[in-house]
């Protein structure tokens, strides 16, 4: 995924999208998530896994220009 694609992701998205961004295959990604070893914090809702944009960008070392610091 390009940096532009990553920055345009919604606030949270399915694990498959994070797998693509991290160059992980589907089986590997789900296996890591089930074992609690996914490289990004994973949210679990029933049988669905989701990842937040902020966590993914942090792991990839990309600054999200949309967030503003509050003093």
N, C-alpha and C positions, 0 to 999 in steps of 0.2 A: 504494500500500500504506500502511496505517496504521502508526504507530510500534509498536503492539502486535503487528501481524503481522510487522514487521521484527525485533523482539526475540525472537519465537518461532521464527524460522528455525533450521534445524539448523546445525551448525558449517560445513558446506559444502553447496552446492546447485547445480543446473544454471544455466547462463547465462541461460536463459529467465526464471528467477525474478528474477535481477539486472536483466535488461532491463525487466521490469515495474516493479521498484522505482525504476529510473532513468528511466522513461517513454521507453524506447527500443523501436523496432520490432524484430522478429526479424531481418530482413535487415541493418539498420543495426548492431545489436548484434554479430552474427556477423562482419560486415565489419570493424568496429573491433577485435574480438578477433583476427582473422586478421592484421591490420596492426600489432598491438601497440599500438593507440591506445585501448583500452577504458579508461574512467575509473577502473576498479578493477583491481588485479592479477588476472590470470586464470590458473588452473591448467589445463594441458592434459593429458589422459589419453587417448592415442590420438586418436580423432576427437571426444572429449567435452571440453567446456569446463566448468569449475566455478569458483565464486567462494566465498570464505569470508565468513561473517557479520561477523567483526571488520573485514575490509577494507571491506566495503560500508557498515557503520555508521560507520566512520571518515570515509569520503568524504561521507556524508550528514550528518556532524556530530552523530551520535546517540551518547550514552554508553550502553554496555552495562552495566547494573547488576549483571550476573552475575559479572563479572571482579573479582577482589580483588587488590590490590597486595601483594606479598610484600616485607617489609622486610629 
